[in-house]
Amino acid sequence: MFFLGFQTNVGPILLCVNPYRDVGNPLTLSSTRSLALSPQLNRVVQEAVRQQSETGYPQAIILSESCIHAVIEATFCRSRGGPETDAFKHLAAAFTVLRSLGSAKTMTNSESSRIGQFIEVQVTDGALYRTKIHCYFLDQTRVIRPLPGEKNYHIFYQMLAGLSSDERSKLNLEGHKPSTLRYLQHGDTRQDLTEDSSRFQAWKTCLGVLGIPFLDVVRVLAAVLLLGNVQFLDGKGMEVDVKGDAELNAVAGLLGVSGAALFRGLTSRTHNARGQLVKSVCDANMSNMTRDCLAKALYCRTVATIVRRANSLKRLGSTLGTLSSDSNESVHNQAEVTSQHASTIGGSTNAGSKSMAALNNAVRHATDGFIGILDMFGFEDPKPSQLEHLCINLCAETMQHFYNTHIFKSSIESCRDEGINCEVEVDYVDNVPCIDLVSSLRTGLLSMLDVECSIRGTAESYVSKIKVQHKNNTRLFDPKPMDPRLFGIQHFAGRVVYDATDFLDTNKDVVPDDLVAVFYKHSCNFGFATHLFGSELKALYSVETVPRGVSFRISPTSHTDLLNGDEPISTLTQDFHTRLDNLLRTLVHARPHFVRCICSNSQETSNRFDRGTVVRQIRSLQVLETVNLMAGGYPHRMRFKAFNARYRLLAPFAKLHRTEEKVTDDCHLILQYVLDSISKQQSGVSTSYALGKRHIFLSEGIRQHLERLRSETRQKAATLIQSTWRGWHCRFRWSTLRREKEIQNAAPPPASRTTMGGARPRPQPIAGTPPPDPNEKCDAKIIQQTCNLFGLDLERPPPVPPSRSYTVAGNTKLGYPQTRVMKMSYPEDNNGDGPILPKGETVLVVGASHRRGHLIVEHKHCTLHVPFQFLELKQSVNI
């Protein structure tokens, strides 16, 4: 894992190399807590939390999946929301559950996360306020068909290893293993039964922490596995034949529907032909495709439901609530909405001030403390590459472009705009042409794929059209040997060949309403399955005619309106592009902190350094260009006013002008004093800077010196303030302490108290408690006024409240007398002088005693005061 590997800083950017020292770690928040966080990674978190607390500006930590758990835990610890809080425990449980549901073994990573995640950790007033998980689930095809040499999602193998025999029987999985289940047998079927079983038990426990019924989830997962063993074959008649009829009935039972209804939903289709509904029977190929669509829909919607449940958990004491996962509003949207609301309140001056206070409070809650942690997909080159991999690589290209823009482009263009001559020329590779090739609005590959889906085209026609449209684009190439369904793209990290055979079917991403209607509440007795299609069923049954030949998305759409059951308003690629745009809008409004991760080898071998693999990653991530910029360029810039406010403590206070007109001179003065201190140390690091029109441009060396000197100055000032105050306080208290010590030494020793007569000895004061200050006593007049206000009498204490004439059992008041049974003998230390109430003896309780916690018991003409703990109430024998 990266936080057990080697790290170094390239300016503010952290570079990590993974040595694969702990390959078997499941990478959950619980499993990484025992591992020491590297100081470099901890420094990134400290810097993000510091900037958020000082400026209130949102922060974003952009890193790799193997670092995210350590970074989240460090963020919780730094924000007074440590690993023992309920919020952290809930987030840890959610991550453990999602880790099994969203991770799978690929050719290059045995713990590859197939779900992109963006976690909003919101902190208010230095304390954790809430967290929200945004998920980007793309790899749906893996549910039904993992690539050769790879595996399906971890949860399937863990479930088969961890279920008890009774649970297997209830889920119809007796005798099944990865090699007998069609959705698993096409990939790698090897598994570590002991490890998978232990992970499954942890996953089961975490489901309980989130309040999600374990049996509901595993019923759906078992149904997904068994669906793969249901195959449809072309029969002699109109209807198709079923191979695996027992599995079909088992799936129907698990999903709470009848076998006949599920068969009709899979093998029939309703069409709307010019307003007329026509029902047809599907052939075997179409029925098998519908079966696969159902399996993907069940799995994707189960993951979305768990994420929604994890996001619905509130922090105790919160007042704003928590956003659900199917809401795409970020914290910035909340502030904007509240701003619009506040601007409409009242027109008077007082009302205006109240509205501004409401706006400021909303903005503080919405943006103060927002620290985003991004774990997105990395570059992939599987064989063959599908549509999901094209979207994943588009995401990787977009994140690389965001890095290039923030590190290279913004620095170079700002220097050019303000007339700063930078001696270092950074020749970085701009990947905008590749992003435009894939995602431009009209001629991009994804847009052309949507058009091809709308006209019911083929994979061959789609590939031929994109080759004609982009024949002059050097980023698109023809793979060899030639194939009408293959095309290649030159990405920033290498060449990838894509197979467009399933592009159109995957992009449609639909499930017919004939199948969705099967899970309506009147025909399905499994509420969890009905809930998975809740929005679609509500839209579908808003009209009397059901089914009526419409389709719905396999995965829950990011749009809330389904147009009353009409055709889905977006395809898989459109929905992914919308989510990616929303993510970029959030990142643009935050200050990014980059953690660049490099794998030491592609075989996950411990402590093996493959030079070729590492060099390719360094070139694609443009690490050398980053080093060049940090060593001799101006990668940092600040407004004059902001620079002066942050670093003016480094210059003599009397020499600063402290006016807006002279702010540039103050900045120059501060830097001169800093350079003088650096020259005494004879540092060989570049300490250049330049004053522009609106900004001051800093090299990485001068920025580090500024931060170090600022930290040292603040530390010295804090030490001086604390020592001065402590000295004054001790001198102020010394005369009083000396006089009290003399009185204490002159006083005779106190007489020892005895406990004769049952008198309780007076407790001694706690050691180390300072004596009361006689000067701090209240005035007698104030005490008397307080007593008169509350009706108290200093001469007579308030009366003891009367004992209750009844006891309470459950929600019932029981009066006296009562019959009770002795739970233990009383008294315990009786020497035979008085009456004894033996254990199990039935006694009569006639009332409450004046003694605290005692009851009056009459037994054999004797009256005793017995502690209530010795008695057990028998309601069935009340008298």
N, C-alpha and C positions, 0 to 999 in steps of 0.2 A: 504494500500500500504506500501511497505517496507520502503520508506523514510519518512513515518509518524509513523513508529513503533519504536522498541527498537533495538539499536545497541551496540555492544561492540567489542573491538579489541582483537584478539588472536595473539599477535605480529603484523606483517604487514597485517594479514588477518582480514577482517571485517566480523563479524557474525551478521545477521539481523533476527529479529523475526517479522512476519507480524501480527498485531493485528486486521486487517480488519476494520479499522475505516472509510474508504471511499470507500465502495464496489461499489457504482454506478459510480465512476469516469471512463471515457472511456479510460484513460491512453494514451492520446496523448500528444505531446510536448506542445500544447497550454493549455490543461487542467491541466497540472502539473506545469505550470510556476508560478501560484499563491501560491503554497505550498512551505514552507520553506524547504530548503535542510538541512539534518542533518549534524552537523559538522564532524561526522565520515566519512560519505559518501563524503563530500566535501574534506576531507583530502586525501582520496584515489585518487581523481581526481587531486588534487594539487601535490601529489607525482608523479603521472604519467606524468603530464605536466612538472614538474621540472626536472625529470630524462631525459625526451626527450630533453628539451632545453639545459641541461648541457652536455649530452653525445651524443645527436643525435641518440641514439639507439631506435629502435621501441619499443613501449609499447602496452600491451594488457590488457584491463580490462574485466575480465570474471565474469559475474554476472547473475542475474535472470531477467526475462522479466519485472517485476514490478519496477525495479530500472533503467532500461535502459534510460528512458526518462529524468529523473533527471540528470543522469550522462552525457548524451549528451549535455544537456543545460549547465551544469557546465563546460564541456570541451570547448564549444564554448566561454563562458565568459572568461575562463582563457587564451584563445589563441587569444585575441583581435578580436574575431569574434562573438560578442554578439548577444542576442536574437533579436536585431533590424536590423541585416544585412540581405541582400537578400539571402545569403547562408543559414542562419538559417531558414528563412521563407520558402524557397523551401524544406529544409529537414523536417520542421514541417508539411508542406502540404503533402509530400510524406508519412510520418509516419501516418498521419490521414487517408489517403486513404488506405494504407496497413493494418492499424489496423482493419478497417471494413472488408476488403477483406480476411484477414488472421487470424482473431480471431473467436473463437466460445465458446459456453458454454459446458463444460464437467461436469462430475460427481463431480469433486473436485475443479473446477475453472470456474467461470462465465465469465472470460476474458482471457481464455487460448489462447496463441499465438500458432498457428499451423504452423507457418513459422519461421524457424530458421534464425537469422539475424547476419551478421558480418559487422559492419560499419567501414570503414577506414576513419578516420578524419585526413587529412594530413595538417600539419602546416609547413610553410616555413618562416624563419626569425621572428618567433613569431606570425605570422598572419595566419589565416585560408586560405588554398590554395584551397582545394576541398574536397568533401566527395564522398564516393562510397558505395553503399549498395549491399552486397551479400546475396541472399535469398536461403534458403534450404526448398523447398516446398515438403512435403511428404504426408500429409493427404488428398489424392485425393478422397478416397472412401467416405468421409464425404459429398462431393458435391451431391452424388446420394443416400446415405444411412447413415444418422446419427444414432449413437447407441441409444438404448432406454434410455429415460431420458436425453439425450443430445440434442444439437441443431446443425443445419447447420451453415454456416458462417453468421456472423452478418449482412452483407450487404443485404442479401435477406429479412430479417425482417425489416430492416431500409428502404429499398426501398418500400416495401408494405405499410409502415406507412407514408412515406414522399412524395410519388408521388401525384401530383395534379390529379384532375379528367380528365383533358385534356391529361396529360401525360399517365395516365392509359389507356385511350382510344387508344392513338397512339401505346402503347405497348401491346395491347390486354390482359390487366390484370384487366378489369372491373369485379367486383364481386368476385375476387380471394382473399383468405387469407391463412395463413399457413395451416389451416385444410383442404383446398381444393386442395392443391398442393402436389403431391405425393412425391416429393423430400424433403418436409418439414414435412409432416404429420406423418412420422414414429418416429420422435423425439418429443421433448417438444415444443408444439405449443403456449405456453403462451408468451405474449409480452407486454411491456409497450409502448403504442402507442405514448404518448407524448415524452418520452425519445428517442425512435427510430426515430421519425420524426425530432427532433432537431439535432440528430447526422447525419441524412441523409442530412440535409441542410448544415451542416458543411463539410461533405464529398463532396458535390456538389461544394461548394466554393473552396475547396482545389484542386479539379480536374481542375478548371479554372486557379488556380495559376500555376499548372504544365503544362498548355497549352494542356490538353487532352480534346477532345470534349465529353461533358457529354452525349449527346444523343447516341453517338457511343457505349459507355461502357454499358449504361443501356439497349440498344437494345440486346446486347449479354447476359447480365444477365437475361433479361426477356425471351430470347430464351431458356436459360438453365432451368429456372423454368418450362416453358411450355413443354419442351421435356419430363419431367417426367410424364406428363399426356397423352403422346402418348404411347399406348400399342399395341403390335403386338400379334395376336392370330393365331393359326393354322387354316387355312381355308379348304374348301373342295377340292379346286384345288391345283395347284402348288404354287401359290402366297399366302402370308399370308394376313390375314384380319387386318384392322386397327381399333382400338378403340380409338377415339379421333381424327377424321379426321379434325375437325375444328382447334384443337391445332396444328396439323401437318402443315396445311396451314399457320397458324399464325406464327409458327417458321420459315417456309420458307420465308414468307414476311419480318420478322425481319432480317433474314440473307441475304436477297437480292437474293434469288434463287427461282426457280419455285418449286411448291409442288411435281410435278412428278419427277424432278431431285433429290430432297432430298429423296423421297420415294425409288427410285432406288438405291441411295447411301447407304441407311440403310438396304435394304433387298436383295441386290445382292452382289456377291463376284466373283472376277476374280482370277483364279488359273493358275499357270504356271506348266504344266505337261510335263516334258521333252522337253521344248522348244515350246510346243503348249499351247496357251491361251484358257482356258475353263471357261465359265461364268456359274455360278450356282445361284440358288435362295436359300436364307437362310431360315431356319425354324424360328419359332417365338422366340425360346430361343436365337438363334444367333442374330436375328434382335434386340431384346431387349438389348443384350449385346453391340451391335454396337451403339445403341442409347445412352447407358450410357457412352460409350467411347467418343462419340461426346460431351456430356455434360461436362465430365471431361476435355477434350481437350480445349474446348472453355474457361472454367473458368481458367485453369492453364495458358494458353497462354495469356489471358487478364492480369493476375497478372504479368507475365513476361514482357509484353509490358509496363506496368506502371512502373515497376522497371527500365527497360531500358530507359524510358523517364526521370525518376527522375535522373538517373546517367548521362544523356546527358546534364544537365544544368550546364553551366560553371560559374565559378567565374569570375567577370569582371576583365579584366587585366591579366588573366592567359595566359601563353604561351605554356603550355604543353597539354592543352585540358583536356578532361575527358574520362576515359575508359567507355565503354558501358557494360551493365550487362551481355551480352552474351560472353564477353571476360573474361576468367578465369585468366588472367595475374594479378598478384599483383604488388605492387610497386617494389618489389625485381626483378621481371622479367624485368621491364623497365631498371633498373640499369644495369642488366647483358647484355641486348641487346645493350645499349649505350656503355658499356665497350667494347664489341666486335667491335662496329663501330669505337670508338675512337682509338683502337689499330691498325687500318688499315690506319690511316691518316699519310701520309708523313714519311720520314725516317730521316730527318735532326733533329738537336737539337732543333731548333725553332719549327719545326712541332711537335716534341715529346712533348715539353712543352705545346703547344696548345692542343694536344690531351689529355694530363693529365688534363689540365684545363677544357676541355669539359667533361672528365670523372668525375672529382670532382664535377662539377656543376650538372651533371646528378644524381650522387649519392646523393648529397645534396638535390635535389628536390625529389628524389625517396624515401629516407629514413628519412631525417631530418623532424621531425614533424609527423611521421606516428604513430598515436594512434588508436589502434583497440579496438572496443567495441563489445563484443561477447554476444549475447543472444541466447542460444541454448536450445534444448528441455530438459525437465527434465524427471525423471523416471515416467512411467505410468503403471497402472495395471487395464485397463478396462475389462469389461466382455461382450462379448468375445474379446480377443486381436487378432488383424489382423497383416498382414505383415508390415503395416506402423508402428504399435506399436513396432514390433521387431526392425525395423530400428531406431526408436526414442530411444528405450532403449539401443541399441548398441551405439548411440551417447552419451547418458548419461554415459554409461560404459567407453567410450573413454575419455570423459572429466574428469571423476573420476580418471582414470589411469594417465592422464596428471597431475592432482593435486598430486597424490601419488608420481609420478616420481619427480616433481619439489620440493615438500616439504619434503618427507621422503627419497626416494631412493637416490637422488643425495647427500643429506647431509650425510647419513650413509656411502655410498660408498666412498665419498671423504675423510671422516675421516679415513676409513680403508686403502685407497690407500696411504695416507700421514702419516700413523703411529700415528694418533691421537687417544688416548684412551678416549672414551666418556662414562661417568658413567651411562648415561640414555639409557636404551634399549627400543626402540620404536617398539612395536609389532603391525604393521599395516597389514591390510588385502589386499593382492595383488589380483587384479581382472583380471590379464592377462589370466588365464585359461578360464574365461567366454568369454573374447574377442576372444580368439583363437577358442573356440567352435563355435561362430557365424560367424567369418570372416576370418578364416584361408584359405589359398589359394586354397587347394584342398579338404580338408575334412570338411571345415566349412559349417554351415547350409545354408548360402547364396550361396556358390559355388555349393553345391549339389542341391539347388533349381534351379539354372541356367541350370545344366545338366538335371534335370527332365523336365524343360520346353523345352529343345532342343529335347528330345525324346518323347514329348507329353505324359508325364506320368500323374498320378493322385495324388490327395492329400493323399490317403491311401498308395500308393507305396512310396511316398516321406517320410512320417512319419515312415514307417517300415524300410526304408534304413538308416535314420539318427539314429534310435534306435539301429540298428545293428552296425553301424560304431562307435557309441559313447557309447556302452553298459557299458564300464568301467569308463565313465566320471561321476563324482559325481554331476556335475553341471546340467546334463540332468536327468529328472525324469519323471515317468509315473503318470499322474494325475488320481485321482479317482473321479467318476467311470471311468473305462477304455473306451476309444473311439479310433477307428483306425485313426481318423483325429486330435487328440489332443496330445500335448506334452508340457512339462513344463521345465522352465529354472530357476535355482537359480541365480538371479542377485545380485549385491552388495546391493541393497535396498530391496530385498525380492523376493519371488517366484511369477512367472507369468506363467499362463497357456495360450497357444496359440492354436487357431483354424485354421488349415491349409486348410480349405475348399476352400477359395478363393485365396490362396497363388499363385498358378500358373497363374491364369488369371490376378491378380494384377501385378505380376512380368513381364509378357509379355508387358504390358503397351503400346499397339499398337492400331493404328487406320488404317483401310485398305485404299489403294490408291483409291478405288472406291468412297469412301466418301470424301477424300481430293480433288479429281478432281472436285467435285461439286463446289468448291469455286474458281475455276480458273476465271481470270478477264473477260474472254469472256462470261462466263455464270453466273457471280455474279456481281450485281451492287452495292454491299455494300463493299467499299474499305477497311474498317476496318477488316471485316471478311477475305478478301483475304490476308491482311497483317498478320493476325494471323498465316497463313499457308504459308507465303512467301517463306521460305527456302525450304520447302517440295515441293511446287509447282514448284519452279525453278529446283529442282533436278528431279522431275517427268516429266516435259515437256522438259527436255534436250534430251529425246529420243522421236521419233515420236509416238510409240505405248503407248497409255494412255487409260485406266489403263492397267497394265501388271502384276498384282498379287503380289505387294510388300506391305509392311506395314511400318508405321512410328510411332515414339514415340508419346504418348499422350501429355506429357510435352516436352517443347523444350529441346533437348539434349544438354549436356555441350560440345559435340564435334561439331566442325564447319563443318566438311565434312560429307556428307550423302552418299558418295560413289555412286553418280549419281542415287540415288533412290533405291539402293539395300537394303537388309534387315538391320534393325537398328543394329548398332555395339555394343549396350549395352542394358541391361535390367534396370529396375528400381533400383534394388539393386546394380548393377554394377556402375550405374551412381552416386548413392548416396555414394557408397564407394569411388569413385574417388574424389567427392567433399569433403568428409570428410578428405581424405588424403591431399588434397591441403590446407585445413584449418589448419591441424596439422603442415604442413611445414611452414606455415606463423606464427603460434604460437610459434614454436620452435625457430624462429629467433627473437622473441620479448621477452621483459621482462614482465612476467605476474603479474597482481594485482588481487587477488581473493576476491570476495564478496560472502560469503556463506549464502544462504537464507533458512529460516525455517518457515513453516506455523504453526500457533498456534493451528489450528483445521481444520478439513476436511469439516466442514459445512459452512465456511465463516461467522461465527457468530462474531459480534463485541466484542472485549475484553474478549474472552473466551479462556482459556489456557487448552488444552487437554494434560495432562501429557504423556499419552501413545503415542499419535501422535508425540509429540516433541521428546520423548526419541528415538523412532524408527529412526527419521531423524538424530538426533545427532550421533547415532551409525553408520548409513549407511554412513554419511559424514565424519566419523572418527574425530569428533571434539575433543574428549578426548585425542586421540593420538597426535593431533596437539598441544593441551595445554601442554601435557607431554614433547614434543620436545622443545617447546618454553621456558618452565620453566627451564629445566636443560640441554638441549643439545646445539649443535652448528649449528643452522639452517642457519647461514650466513657465507659466506666466501668471501674474497677479495684477489686479487693479492697484493703482497707487494707494488709494485709501485703505484697501484691505491689507496691503503690505505694511503700511504705516501702523495700522491698528494692531497687527500681530507681532511686529518685531521692534517697535519703538522702545521697548524696555532695554534693548541692547546698546542704546546710545545715551549719553548724559542728558538727563531731563532738562537741564537749564539751557542747553544748546539747541533744543528742538523748537521750531516755530509754533507747532500745534495749531496751524490754521489751514484751511482748505486751499488758499492761494499758494501756500508754500509747501504743499504736500510732496511735490517732486523733490524739492530741496531736502526735506526731511528724509525721504527714501535714500537719496544719495549720501546723506550724512550717516545714516545707519549702516549702509554698505561699506563706507570708508572705515568705520570703526571695526566692523567685522573683518575686513581685509587686513587691517593692522594686526588684529589678534591672530589671524591665520598665518601671516608672514612670520610671526615669532615662532610658530610651530614648524615652519619649513615643510609644509605639505606639498606633495607633488601632484595633487588632484587639481583639475581645471576649476578655477573659481571665477569664471568670467560672468558678466551680466551686461545687460543693455537696457536703456530707457527708451521706450517707444512713445507713441502718441497717447495711448490710453493705458498701456500695461508696462510693467517692468518684467523683462525676460531674464530667467535664471538658468544657469547650468545645473546639472545634477549635483556637482561638487559643492557649489555655494549654497544650494538648498539644504543639503545635509549639514553643512556647518551652521547655517542659520538655525535649524531645528535643534541641533545639539547645544548651541550656546543659549538658545531660549530656554531649553529644559534645565540647563545648569543654573541659569539666572533665577528662574522661578523656584528651583529647589533651594537655592541659597536664601532667597527672600522668604520662603515659607519657614525655613529653619530659624531665621532671625526673628520673624514675627512670633513664632511659637516660644522661642527661648525668652524673648522680652516679656511676653505676657505671663509666662510661668514664673519668672523671677518677680515681677510685680505682684502677682497673686500670692506667692509665698511670703513676701515681705509684708503684705497687707494682713495676712492671717497669722503672722508669727507672734505678735503681741498677745492675741487672744489665745493661741495655743499654749504659749508659755505660762500665762496666768492660770489656765485650766489645769495645766500639769502641776503647778505648785499647789493648788487647792486639793488635787487628787492625792498628792503625796502627803499633805498635812492631815487629811481626814483619817479617822480610825477605820480599821477594816470592818466591813459590814458583817452583822451577825448572821450565822447560817440559819436558813429556814428549814423547818421540819414539816413533815407531811402528816403530823398527828391530827386526828379529827377529820381526816379526809380532805384537808385544805390542799389545793394544788399550788406548788411552788411557782413563784413569779418567774417568767422566762427571762434569761439574761440577754442583754443586747447582743446583736450579731457582731462578731469580731471585725474590727476595722471600721465600724460605723462612727463617724465623727460626732462629738457631743453637740447638742442643740445650741444654737447661737442665741443668747438671751436678748440680743437686740432685734431678733427676727420675730419675737412673740407679737400676737395680735393685741390690739388695744382692748381693754375690758369693755369699753363702750361699744366697740364694733361687735364684740361677741354677744353682748346683750341685745343689740339691735337685730342681729341675725336670729337669735332665739325667739324674739318677739315676732319676727317675720314668719317663721315656720311653726309657731305655736309650741315651742319647747320650753321646759322649765329646768334651769340648772340645778335647783335644789332637789328635785325629784326626778329620777330616771323614768323613761316611758314604761308603761305597764307591759308585762309579758302577754302576748296575744293568747287568747284561750285556745285550748286544744280542740281539734276537730271532733265532732261527734260521729264521725263515720270514717271509713277507709275507702280507697278507690282500687278496684280490680278491673283492669282493662278500661272500659268506658262506663262502668257501673259503680254507683255509690252504694256501699254496704254499711248499714248501721249496726250498732251494738245492741244486745250481746251477739257474739260470734263463736262458732265452734272451730277450734284450730287444733293442729297436731304438732307435737314437739319434733323439730328436725334434729335436735341434739339435746343431751341431758343438761339440766340446769338446777343448781349452779354447778360449774365444772369442778371447782375445788372444794366441794362440800365435805366436811369431816364427819357427817352423821348427826350434827347438832340440830339442823332444821329440816324442813320438808324438801324432798327431792322430786323433780319432774323428770322422769326417765324419757329417753328417746322413743318416739312412737306413741306416747301417751296422748289421749284426747282431753283437751282442757277447754274451759269456758272463759273467753275474753269479754269483760264487762265494760271496758272503756280505755281511754288513753290516760297514761300516767303523767303526773307533773314533771317526772324526770324525762329528760330529753332522750327520745328514741326508745321508750319503754311502754309496755302495755300492762294494764291491771288484769291479773289472772286469778280466778277463784277455782281452787281445787281441794277437795276433801276438807271443806270448811276453813281453808287457809287462803289468805290474800297475799299475792306476790307481785312484785314489779319486775317483769321479765323483758329483756331486750327483744325487739321485734325480729331480730335476725334468727332467734331460736325457734320461731313459730312459723308454721306454714298454713296458709288459708285454704280451706276446703269449701269452695262455693256450693258444692252440691249438697252440703249438710248445713246450710245456714238455718238459723232458727229466728 
